[in-house]
Amino acid sequence: MSILSLFYRWAINEGYATAEPFTYRSARALFAGTDREVKVNLAVRRTPKPHVTIKYLEPDFTELFRKGLRGLAPDGSQDTGFHGRR
């Protein structure tokens, strides 16, 4: 998110964009005994919803997926509907 945020700031400064698609709040940052006010990107701080977290494929589905990428049917024979990966 921080890289994308920096990109949007650059695009705004160069006149390619009119606004950032992020919301911010103010916070105090303390470092080496000095503090300063900073903007905090709320997109970075939010906790993802359960449906968007990374999940691993079940072993049986993983094998089916790998066969499909190779152009094979679920039983391992050639898939007649496969026309290449590109």
C-alpha positions, -999 to +999 in steps of 0.1 A: +000+000+000+028+024+008+043+021-026+010+027-043+004+056-021+037+071-031+029+065-067-004+085-064+014+113-046+039+115-075+010+114-100-008+142-082+024+164-082+030+157-119-007+165-128-016+129-139-041+124-110-064+147-090-067+127-058-055+096-039-079+067-035-069+063+002-081+078+034-057+091+061-058+101+097-033+121+117-010+104+143+020+113+164+052+095+156+079+092+183+115+085+173+147+090+193+129+113+218+113+136+192+078+134+179+061+148+149+027+146+132+023+121+104-004+109+081-014+073+085-029+055+055-060+036+068-057+010+040-025-002+056-040-004+091-072-022+084-075-059+091-086-079+061-120-096+061-119-134+064-129-140+028-098-121+015-072-137+036-048-162+019-060-198+020-042-228+009-057-252-016-068-286-004-045-314-016-071-330-039-079-297-055-042-288-059-037-320-079-068-312-101-055-277-106-021-290-117-036-315-141-057-287-156-027-265-162-010-294-180-041-299-202-052-331-185-087-342-175-094-351-138-087-387-145-052-379-160-061-384-197-057-357-223-084-330-221-099-326-256-112-291-247-077-278-238-063-253-263-031-243-246-023-220-217-020-189-239 
